[in-house]
Amino acid sequence: MQPAGSERGASPEAIQHHYDVGNDFYRLWLDPTLTYSCALWDEDDSDDMLERAQRRKIEHHARRVRVPPGGRILDVGCGWGAVLRHMVEEKGVREAVGLTLSQQQAAWIASFGHPGIEVRLESWADHTPARPYDGVISVGAFEQFARSDWEDPAKVAAYRAFFSRCHDFLKPGGWMSLQTIAYGNLDRRKVRTSSEARFVQEVFPESELPTLEQICRACDGLFELVLLQNDREDYARTCRVWADRLRAKRPVAVAGAATFTRYMRYLNLCAALFHYGQLGLLRIAFRRLDEPRR
């Protein structure tokens, strides 16, 4: 069960367990933008490249939030800052604020020295902006907002707390673009006891995937769900490409043989789960309801 009064999912220590393996390790197999989330592939181009597909994904989210030049954007779970850089360098955003619980990611973004980018080692639940944002983007963070041992009402309450905070963050008429892994046709009654689930929890502890139904309940009365797409095949392809890139760099892997083996298994397992529809990859555009129903 969820602790009484708590709305937090994964702890900072759990986030750092996964993301602070080392920037040099992730640089071996991610694209040059260091984007560690599902790419957006051109299905008509069999020769599409990873970096091109990742930049296409970033542009997808940038368009969805409709932030005007000179505006302000919040990136919840900002990774190594690819979205932040795109917004200020390509979209003319004046202020781009990123939230992460990974110390290594925060240090990487701070090294940009970009006056329009601010990174905070902070949870969305603790964030208090100086003034409202024009848009909110969150890619690959929603999976850490609940825990697998919580019951359904507690998970939905935690997700609703996130949507409520984002509603408060945004100006009237503001938009949010969300990307998250979600349960597909996986039998969730067997998830907690399967060896695959235990392995994923070892790699990514204190995490839990939402269902689309939970997301819809959690945002009801706060946001209008405008656009929804399930791009699970895009994530299967992304994981396969990552695995190929990591395999090719095995002789120079900087995190040790055990980490290499663990991530190879993780990427191959995820590729299969997405390919067979057991997991989905949701990209959702929301419009803020300016007369919310709390």
Residue, then its C-alpha position, 0 to 999 in steps of 0.5 A: m500500500q502507499p504510505a498515508g499522505s504520500e504522493r511520491g514514487a521512486s526515491p532519488e536513490a532509485i533514480q540514481h541507481h539507474y541513471d547514474v551508472g555513468n555518463d560515459f557508459y550511456r554515451l557509448w550507445l545513445d545518440p549524440t543528444l543523449t536521449y534515453s527514451c523512445a525515438l520517433w521513426d519514419e516507418d517509410d524509411s528503413d535506413d532512418m538513423l537513431e539521431r534523426a529519429q530522436r530529434r524527430k521525437i523531440e520536435h514532436h513534443a516541442r510542437r505539441v506544447r505550442v510555446p511561443p518564442g520568448g516563452r517558458i517551458l518546464d521539462v519534468g524528468c529532463g534527462w541529459g537536456a536534449v529537449l531543453r537545448h532544442m527549445v531554446e536553440e531551435k524554438g526561441v524559448r527564453e527560459a527552459v527549466g528542467l527537473t531531474l533527480s539524477q546528479q550526473q544528469a544535472a551536472w551534465i546540463a549545468s556544463f552547457g553554461h546556457p543562460g536560457i537553461e536552468v536545471r534543478l535537482e528536484s522532484w515535480a512535487d517540490h517544484t515551485p516556479a517563480r511564475p507560470y509556464d507556457g508549456v510542460i513536457s515530460v518524456g519517460a518520467f511518468e513511470q517513476f510516479a508510482r510503485s508496484d506495491w501500491e493499490d490502484p486507487a493509490k496509483v491514480a491518486a499519485y498520478r492525479a497529484f502530478f496532473s494537478r501540479c502541472h495544471d498549477f504550473l501552466k498559464p491558462g490555455g497551456w499545453m502539456s506533452l507526455q510520453t510514457i511506457a504503459y501496460g499493454n496486453l501483459d497479464r498484470r496479475k502475474v507481473r509481480t511474480s515473473s522473473e522478467a519483472r523481478f529483473v526489470q525491478e533490479v535494473f529500474p527499482e521502485s518503478e511502475l507502469p501506468t495503464l491508459e485507463q489510470i491516466c485518463r482517470a487521473c487527468d479527468g477534470l484537469f486536462e483535455l486529452v487532445l491527441l493520443q498515439n501508441d508507438r510501441e513498435d517505435y520503442a521496439r526498434t529503438c531498443r534493438v538499435w540501442a542493443d546493437r550499438l552497445r554490443a558493438k562497443r563491448p570492448v570499450a564498455v566503461a561500466g564493467a562486464a556485469t553492467f554490460t550484460r545486464y543492460m543487454r538483457y534489459l534492452n532485448l527483453c524490452a524490445a520483445l515486450f514492445h514488439y508483442g504488445q505486452l507494453g505500449l508507448l503512449r504519446i499524449a497531448f493535453r490542453r489545460l482546462d481553465e475551469p478545472r474540476r478538482 
